[in-house]
Amino acid sequence: MPHRLALAATLAGSLLFALSSAPARADSDDYSHCNVPLSDWKPRAAVEEALQAKGWTVQSIRSDDGCYKVKVTTETGEKRRMKLNPETLEPVDEAD
């Protein structure tokens, strides 16, 4: 019986150590850079205008995780998806 208690205590201590020493895991999609008050968001028309100025055709614009999420086709026909900061309209994440 004392052997089992010692084993349980050792296992519990090892688990506690492993959990406390593990680095904090953040989601791979950190959108804190899109933490912009709604009053500071540029309108969707400005997003479309900025993308068209690059020669891109806008397929869709929506909000997602506090960012604008856009799907575009580039002037070379490449399809791209990206997230834009709603205040600066700078890309913050891009996925193919």
N, C-alpha and C positions, 0 to 999 in steps of 0.2 A: 504494500500500500504506500509506504513512504517513497518508494522508487517511482511509482506512477505520479504522485504529487510533484516530485522533483522534475520529472519529464514534462508534465503539463506546464509547470512554471517556466521551464527552459524554453519550451515551444512558444508560450505566450510572450515571454521576453524577447525572443528572436523575432516574432511577428511584429511586436511593438517597435523594435529597433528598425526593422526593414521598412515599416510604414513611415516612421518619423524621419528616416534618412533619405527616403526617395524624394527626388526633386518634384516640386509642384508641377503638375501637368496642366498646361493650358490648352484649350482647343487650338488646333492648327490654324483655324480661321479667327485671327484676332482683329476684330473690327472696331477696336476702341478709337482708331483714327477717324471713324465715321460718327463719333459721338458729337453730333452737331445739332443744336436746337432747330426745330422745324422752321422757326422764323428766319433762320440764316440759310436755308436751302435755296439754291437757285431753281427757278422753275424748269419743268420738263422741256419747255420750248428752248431754253438756253442750253440744255444738255444736247438736244437734237441739233441745234445750230452749231455747237462746238464740234460735234462728231462729223457733221456734214462738211464743216470747214476743212477737215482732214481728208475729205474725199470719200468718206465712208457712208454707206447706206444703213440707216438704222432699222433694225428688225423689231426690236422691242426695248422698252424702258420700263423698269418697275423699281420699287423700293424693296430692299432686303437687308436685314441686319443693320439698319441705320444708314445704308449706302444706296446709291443708285446702282442697279444691276442692269447692264445693257448687253444686247446682242447686236452685233454689226457685221456687215460684210465690207471688207476693205476694198480699195480701188483695184487691187489685184485679184479680187474674188475670194480671198481668204475669209472664212467665218471665224469671228472672235467673240468671246464673252469676257466681260470684265466688270469689276465694281469700281465705282467712282465716288470720291469724296463729294458729298452734296453741296458743300460750300465752295470748294476750289475746282471741282470737276477733274481733279487729278486722279489717275488710276491708283487704286490701293490694292487690287488683287486682280489677277488675270488667269483665266483657265481656258485651255484649248478645247 
